[in-house]
């Protein structure tokens, strides 16, 4: 943990930023590299009865690290998504509760 879920972002473009993105987030958050995951969510967006291109979005699931770290993480993520040609991206943080997160049957 943290898990990043990318929506309406081209997978090949995401590959080009994936290493440096995690490098910077790992430095900021100070957790092991293998705690991170990036998931490319293949969604279809609908508006007015038609399939449309969706807005770029990154959902971040993590244990709360305070507003300052969250703000810095949002800037890192935004910078990297912008660098692959997307002018706008929404970054949404979902804080997980330690007591409700289980790994191999044990909560944190």
URTA-V586561 format. One record per run of one state. SS is the DSSP state (hx for helix, st for strand, lp for the rest). FROM is the first residue (numbers start at 1). TO is the last residue. If there is no record, write none. Layout:
SS & FROM & TO
SS & FROM & TO
//
This chain:
lp & 1 & 2
st & 3 & 7
lp & 8 & 10
hx & 11 & 29
lp & 30 & 32
hx & 33 & 35
lp & 36 & 36
st & 37 & 41
lp & 42 & 44
st & 45 & 47
lp & 48 & 49
st & 50 & 52
lp & 53 & 56
st & 57 & 63
lp & 64 & 66
hx & 67 & 83
lp & 84 & 89
st & 90 & 96
lp & 97 & 97
hx & 98 & 100
lp & 101 & 101
st & 102 & 103
lp & 104 & 105
st & 106 & 107
lp & 108 & 108
//
